[in-house]
Structure formats: C-alpha cells, structure tokens
Amino acid sequence: MESFPPQICEGMQHISESVFVVLCEIVGTSQDVALRRETEDIRDVVVRGRLPINDGFMSTLSGSKREGFRLEGSDVDWMFWLNDHQVIMDVSQSEYYNTANTALILSDSSESPPGFSLLQLLSPFVNREVYSACVRTNDRLYISSSIWRQLTCSALIPNSTIHGPCGSSDEAGVQYATAFCFVCDFWPPSASSWTDRCHTWPDPEVVDNIVRNGCHFVAIGHPLGPHENEEWRISFSLAENKLVSSMNHCQFLTYGLLKIFLKEVIDQQSEETNKLLCSYHMKTTVFWTIQQNTLPHWCPQNILAGFWICFKLLLKWVFKGVCPNFFIPQNNLFLTKVHGSAQNRLFLQLHELYKEGLACLLQSSSIRSYIIDVLYNPRLSICTDESIMRSEVDYDLKVVILSEGMIHIFRSGDIIIDTTKTIHIIEQFVESPMTHHQVVVIQRLTTNLLQRTSFLLQNMHNDTGFNKQTYIADKMSCHMLKLAAKFGCVSDMLYIAIYYYKTLRYREALSVIEMTKVKLAQPYLMYNRHVDRERYTEAVGGQSWSTKIRQAVAEEIDLDNRICYISELIPEQQSGLKNRTTSLFIPLFVMLHFLEFLCYRHIDTTLSLAALDELQFLVHHDQGLYIRDIYRYISWEILGICQQITGDLQGALYSYQQSLIPHHPWNEIPTATQKRIQEIVQSAPH
C-alpha cells in the first residue's frame, strides 16, 4: 500500500470505518444480509418439501441475490434441474440410485479442458426434452449443451435470448437469467485439490458440506475445446453461495465494494474494455485473497486494506492473462476474453488506477462523498456498531417485508394436497431450531393456513343446507379464524369479518370491522412499508414479536384464488387463475371499506353509500400511503364493482377503465375487468 496518497494514509483507519458504514447502507448490515439469505433458505425447504419425486424441475435462486446482495441493476439468477435425472462421475456410482425412476447421466471429462465435461446418457428413458437434445457419437448418446440451450432458453419467459448458459430476459426493467442444468451429488475429481488447500478457510464443516452436496452442469462448452457444442461446464454455484455465507461481514462488504468498483470505476474507463471483467472475477479474487490469508484480520478499520490486496491480485492476474478458477485452478477464466491487445489495454487502465492508490475510489459515485467528508472532517465521529446503524423498527420492517413474500410460494396445483404438504413443512420447521425470521415466517404461514382451511371447510358445506355437519364445520371455521387473529397481525381480524359476510351475519361482520378500525387508527401502525418510527418504538419497542405483530403490524388481504371468499370477487379470482396467479392481493383499507359497503347494503342504505364515498375518496386521492402502485388496479376494480352495484354505471365504467390502464403492469385480472365493461356497455340504453 506504498502508493497511497499521504492524506489518505494518515486517516486510513478513519476512512476505512467511513467506507464500512456506507457499504452497510448500500449492501446491507450483517442482519440485513442474514435475513435475505434465510428467506431463500426457507423458500428452498418449502419448494423441495412440496415437490414429489418425478414432479419436474427443482429450482433455486443463485448468483448475487442468493448471496445476500440487493444492489441496483443486479440480475435475478435462477437455476433449474430435473429431480429425476442424476449425473454420476463414475459408472460404479449408479448403485446409489433406483434406476427404475432415476435417469443416469455419466460425466466424461477425458477429452475436455479442465472444468468441462461431456454428458453421456446411460438410461433408456429420459425426459422428452433431454432426449431431443441428444446427439450420437461412436454409438453413444451425448446431451448436446447447445441444443439444450435452444430448447430451454424461453421455457419460462417467452422471447428470452441466449446469454452464456442461460436464457436472458428483461421483465419490467429487471434482468432475469435462467439456467436449466443437471445435478450431480458427487464432488468432481478435477476439483479434489481444492479440499487439500482449505487449511485456514473455509472451516472443515463448510468444506465437508460443500463436497457432500456435489455440483451442477450448465449448458455451455469451452470455446477452445474440441467439443464446444456438446460440452457442459461444471458449476459450483451452490458451493460458492456457501463460501460467501461463511465470510465474515467485512469480507462480504469487501466483495460488495469490488462489485461497486467494477461497475462505477473499471467499467467506465473505456468502451473497449468494459465487458472484459465481470462480478464472477471479483468473487474469485476475494475467495483467493481470503484463503491465502494475506490479511489476518478483516474488520471495519482495515476494509480498505482488504480491498487493496484484492485489487493488486486482480491486477497481477490481468498482467499474466490468468484468472484461476477457485475450485479448478487449471481452468483459466480469462482464456477467451482477457488476452492479446484487449488484455494489454485493460492492464494499462488498471495500472493507472493502481498508481492513484486508494484515491482511485474517489471515482466511485457511491463512495466518493463519504471519503471526502472524512478527509475534510478528520475528527468526524464514525460509529461502526451495526446495532446502532439499524434500529429495532428498521429490523422489524425488513422482517415483515421479507415474510410477506413467502406465503404465495406455498400454493400450486391441488389445494388439498398443497394444504397437507404445508402442514408437513410447518412440522419440519417446528421440530428443528429456528431463527427469529424463520419463526416469523412459520407464524405467518400458520395463520394463513388456518384462514384458508376455514374458508375451504365452509365452501365444502355451503350447499348441504343447515344440518349438524354444517353447524360443526361453521364452529370449526370460526374457531380457526379467531385463533389465527390471536397470533396473527391486526389485518387478520378482517378475515373473520369476511367469513361473517359470506355466511350472511352482517351485523357481526360490522362489529369486527369497527374493532379493526380502532386498531388500524393507532399512530404506531406498521403498514404498507410505512411506520412512524418514534411512536412504534414508544408503543411496542423491546416487546416480543408476538406482541408487536398483534398490536402494531398490518398487511394486505391475501385471497387464495382457488377458494371463494366473497361472491362479488369470483370473476376477478377466476381471471387471476387464468393468468396463473393463485393469489389476489387487496390493499387492507380498500377491503375494509368494500366489506363495510357490502354489509351495510343489507342493513342501512345511507351508511352503505357513506362507506362507498370513503372508498372512492381513498382510491381517487391516495398517494401511496394506503395503496401501493402494484395494487392500484384491484383498488379501481373494487370501486367499480361497488359503483355498479349501486347503479352508478358511468362511475363504474370509469373505474374499470382506470383498472386497465397500461401503467398497472401487475394487473392479473384484465379478463374480469373487460367482461364487466362489456356488461355495462350492453346494458346501456341505445
């Protein structure tokens, strides 16, 4: 670090602490990152617990988002593999599988460069697409990576383009990359030397876990190999995720700083070189740096020292034109891109940055102002205590947001089978140690399960008339809904009101609505990603999560499209199912006024119209406080339904048209809206 500018050298520790703080803001604190990772871990357990054998593809989020990053512009990477197709490294390994229901594929790397292999099909029966991708060579069937890419590129998202081994697409401004690959339970022999290198990092249990979980094969061959169109690359994506998870937070933030530096500094040097390096090279640099133990202590005070060591290693690799794969060093990641004149230009650019020393970080738009602040205010007090950086309310808000997105992944196919498997998954979690976040997800899942089951039970007995069975079913449904409300959040009370409306108990429903209104009027309510931090902390700070969620947390109303909750919404739910969505999310306050309107129609017309006025004011004037943009379409739809019921056909037509306008990209009910518009047009006098 001899080339650091004097002014930076003098305040190195102070500047490092400042960079640590800003990286915690950009990348996340260790708590933030842990929450993101746990969310994906839970999802994996759920999906695998829900899928039976021979039920198609398994999936997992991979790449930077799985590692815990949420940097702007990052791709969303997914890996998919057939759960009844297994790659083996040696024919003798076939004894571990039941070949009656598992197709075996042999990895043959005898003629391939390091890190690549041919995949020979051994089983007579396979998935139809797999067979379609096969080519015959010397009386053997090999799965062609190039044909497989063509077949699977647009399997999930139409009009995807091939990018490396993936199908790449842009959906609503987000880049998705989907790789359909093959799984192998065995560690590849070509990576055996990696386990011998792991003396200081990672820990032996991490190494053991990585080796036991094997690898994947992704559909891309070595461009300089003899079988480019047939070859597959060995992917250590899941192993890399475990390595990143085993980093301490300063190491992880250093990785994040390198990603930011690549995007904001290196890639801005020239158009000629801005595609030569990628995030994977940055990750590889960090892996080697940590394992070589060049920096004994990774802490906030020397995060810049860690960055500089990584940068010098990267510079050395570019100079030599060799970036060794972390697991198979013989596989040079620079081989096809960083060579010749391009390599020379890139080295000269990086060397110019190197000559600047750590001052080169001043070229990063994200980091620059924080370094300057410290340079001009050397006595500036910097707090690196993460518990102070992220308040209790911030943590609670993140937990709520992350747990919200988990419920819908429990839904697919037959609702009874779904329910049974969900119970089994809850059982699995409850019987093992759980983190706080896992407890929250299981609590929300159990609440949702009770609500769903209660309406399912009521629907099953809806047409049987009033008899003893119907009476018992009704008692059970009511009991489940009240139990769900006891350990659920404030908005879960509204499901009781929905049930009472469905079973024609309008006054009871209105009584529950009034109680819910009182709770929702509290100034410390956490809803729709909004919360008054000071009042929330005063009201429930330091209390148990059960207390917080019952008293201070509310969420959107989530209706399973396979269950009838409110007959007036059946067309919308059916339209959602046609668009392959099993959930209909409705803003809480929209549902509150909607229910109030429906109930008062049978009791007091004046109060019914008053509820409609409140709903109309909310939908017309809300600025995102109660209605998120992604749910504006359903809010206009519900307003239109109420207006149509009262005979205000002109108002209803306007509301339905608002529901369909293009800036509602998440609209999943257009078929229902168009039918309702058609009804109004046809009923209008000619």
ABEGO torsion letter per residue (X at the ends): XAABBAAAAAAAAAAAAAAAAAAAAAAEBAAAAAAAAAAAAAAAAAAAAABBBGAEBBBBBBEAAAAGBABBGBBBBBBBBBAABBBBABAAAAAABBAAABBBBBBBAAABBBGBBBBBBABABBBAAAAAABBBBGGBBBBBAAAAAAAAAAAABBGBBBBEABBBBBBGGBBBBBBBBBBBABBBAAAAAAAAABAAOBBAAAAAAAAAAEBBBBBBBBAABABAAABBBBBAAAAAAAAAAABBAAAAAAAAAAAAAAAAAAAAABAAAAAABBAAAAAAAAAAAAAAGABABBBAAAAAAAAAAAAAAAAAAAAAGBBBBAABAABBAAAAABBEAAAAAAAAAAAAAAAAEAAAAAABAAAAAAAAAAAABAABBBBABAAAABBAAAAAAAAAAAAAAAAAAABBEBAAAAAAAAAAAAAAAAABBBBAAAAAAAAAAAAAAAAAAAAAAAAAAAAAEBBAAAAAAAAAAAAAAAAAAAABBAAAAAAAAAAAAAAGBAAAAAAAAAAAAAAAABAABBBGGBBBAAAAAAAABGBBAAAAAAAABBBBBBBBAABBABAAAAAAAAAAAAAGBABBBBBAAAAAAAAAAAAAAAABAAAAAAAAAAAAAAAAABAGAABBAAAAAAAAAAAAAAAAAAGBAAAAAAAAAAAABAABAABAAAAAAAAAAAAAAAABBX
